[in-house]
Amino acid sequence: MGAISFCAKYRKICTFIIFLETMHFSVECRRSLFPVFLKKMGVCFFHSFLPFSVINTFLNIKTNSFFMDYRVGQIGRVFTVRMDHGEDLLESLKTLALKENIQAATFLLLGAVESGHMVIGPKRNERPPDKMWMSFDNAHEIVGVGNLFREGDEPVIHLHAGLGRAEDGRIGCVRKENKVFMVIEAFVFELTGFVAERVWNEAEGFAPITFK
């Protein structure tokens, strides 16, 4: 490839990147459009002469700008929550969201659960994943971090937690029924200033956060 032709292609590629950025296309849209554009240009994005770093240095755009999406918001109301023995962990958080009209939040919690279920990873590195489940029916200490967004009108809890009992420890995604042992204390931070929801993605097998 001659120097002039190479520079001309760079200019077109960079112009297209700016177009994608200024039009605020979704991440999925950018992921699909950019490779098609490069193919029409006769350029393979993964060839060593056209690395991510060259394009992004030229435009002063971080690499992740092609692969992530985000919004800036603020912390709204802060809820201090006590869940008592026998209550259901996830259902209690959903009830709070419905009662207080919480559309988006992040939270921390600590305490203990007497029984429950967790996803502890995929069986293979495939998408959508074939989940590995762990269930237990004896008390475990729990510490976790999660978020809450709506899928339609339904509050959806995404909670990752560490569970421990004696020398046994697990980390995973808390699902289904999980009964509180003695007490769980949670601190829920409402997120405001943007609009987002979970939208089911059949190909990926989950509902990612999607910004409006």
N, C-alpha and C positions, 0 to 999 in steps of 0.2 A: 504494500500500500504506500503510495507516494505521500510526501509530507503535506502537500496542499490538500489532497483528498482526505487524509487522516484528520487534519484540522477542520475541514469543512464538516466532516461527520461529527466531530466533537461539538461544533457549534450547534448543529441540528439537535444532537442528543441533549445538550444543556438547555436549549430553548424548550424542548419537549418537557424536561424535568421541571423547569420554571412554570410551564403551562399546568402541569399536574399539581404543583404546589399551590399556585394562585387560584385554581378552580376548586380547591379543597375536596378533591375526589376521596372517596373512602379508601381505606387500606386495601380492601379486596379489589377494588377497581384499579388502583395503581399497580398492584401486583400482576393483574392480568394484562393491562395495557402496555406496560413498559417492555416486557419481553417481546410482544408482538411488534412494537415499534422498532426495536433493535434488530429483529429478524428481517424486517423490511429494509432496514439500513444495511443489511449484509454483515452485521456485527454480532458475534457471540459474546454475551455479557460475561461469561465466565473464562474467556481467554485471558492469558496473563497480560496482554498489552492493553486491556481495558478493565483494570480492577476497580472496585468500589471507591478506593481511596482517591484515585485520580479524578473521577467525576466530582466527588464530594469536596475535595480540596479546591477544585476549579470554581465550584459554586459556593463554597463555604457553608455547606449543608452537612449536618451530621449523618453518618451512615444510617442510623436508625430511622431517619425521617421517611425512608421508603417502606418500613416494615411495622411501624407502630402508629397508633392514633391516641390522642389524649385531649383533655379539656382542663382548663384551670377553673377551680371553684373555691369555695370557702367552707369552713366548719360552721354548721348551724347549731341546732340544739344538741346538748350532751345529756345522755340518759345513763344514770347509774341504776343497774338492774340486779335484783336478787331473785334467783330461781331456787325453789325449795325442794326438799326430798320428794322424789316420785314424779316431779314435773318433767315434761318432755322438752329437751333442750332446744331443738330446732323449731318446734311448734310455738314455744314461748317467745322466741325472737320474732317469728312471723306474726303472732298476736300483737306484740308491741308495735310492729310496723303498721298493721292495719288500724289499731286503735289510735295511733299518733300520726297517721298519714305520712309515714316516712317513705320517701321514694328512693333514696340512695343513702347508704351509710357504710362505715367501716367500724369494726369493733374488736375488742380484746376481751378474753374471758379466762377465768381460772376457777378451779374447784375440783369436783369429782363426779364421775358417772358410775352407776352400778351395773348398767348393761347398755349395749349399743352395737353399732355397725359402722365400719369404715371401709373406704376403698384405699388400698395400700399400693396401688400401681397398676399398670397394664401388664397382661401376661406376656405380650410381645410388643416391640416398638412399631405398632401399626395404628393407623387412624382410619375410622374411629376405633377406640381402644376396646379390647376385651378385658373387662375389669377383674382384678383380684380383690376379693372381699375378705374382711376379717370381722367376725362377730364374737362378742364376749358377754358373759353373764355374771361377772364378779367385779367388785369395785375397783376402779382405776382413777388415779389422779389425772387431771386434764389441764392443759394450758393451750390456748388457741388464738388464732387471729383470722378474721374473715371479713366478708362484705355482704351487703344486702342491696339488691336491685330488683325491680319489678320485671316479670315476664308476663305481658298483658297487665291484668290487675293483680296478679298473684305475686307476693313477695317471695323471692328466691334467695336462700341462704347459701353462701359458698364459704365453708369453714374448714380450714386445715388446722389440725391439732396434734399435739404429742400426748400419748397416753402412757402411763407407767404404773406398774404394780411389781413391787420387789425389784428383781433384776430384769424383768421383762419390760421392754419399751417398744412402742410403735409410733410412727408418724403417718398420717394419712388424711383423707378427705372424709369428714364426718357426714354420714347419710342416714336416712330412714329414722327409726325411733332410737332415741338415746335418753335414758332415764337418769335424772339427777340423783346423786348420792349425797345426802346431807345438804349441800348447798353449792351453787355456782354463782359467781359474781361476774357481771359483764358491764363493760363501759362502751356505750354505743355513741358514735360521733356521726351526726347527720351531715351529709354532703350536699351543698347547695351551689347555685350559680351556673349549673349546666343541666342538660337533660340527657338521660341515658336509660337504656333498658336492655334486658337480655332477649336476644332473638335466636331461636333454634336454628342450628346449622346441621342439616342432615348429614352432609359429607364428613364433618368433623366429629359428630356425635355428641355435641354439647351446645350450650347457648351462651356465646361470648357477650361481653358488654358491648353494646352498639350505641354510638352517640347520634343524637338527632341534630 
